[in-house]
Amino acid sequence: MERFVQSIVAGGVVLIGACWLVALVEFGSAPWLVGVALALLGSGAVVAGILTELESGAFTVGEE
């Protein structure tokens, strides 16, 4: 499997688990803070996986 796909899938799995953790524990507790940190880590992994496959200038408009 391609490295960027692994990053996106792993980040998504971590993100889903973190969301469940945040939803099921008490607000402000230590496990809740761990869940928030994992959610940020998972989101970062998904974004990093996507950005590694974009070509430079992918979002420029009108410059060809």
ABEGO torsion letter per residue (X at the ends): XBAAAAAAAAAAAAAAAAAAAAAABBBGBAAAAAAAAAAAAAAAAAAAAAAAABBBGAABBGBX
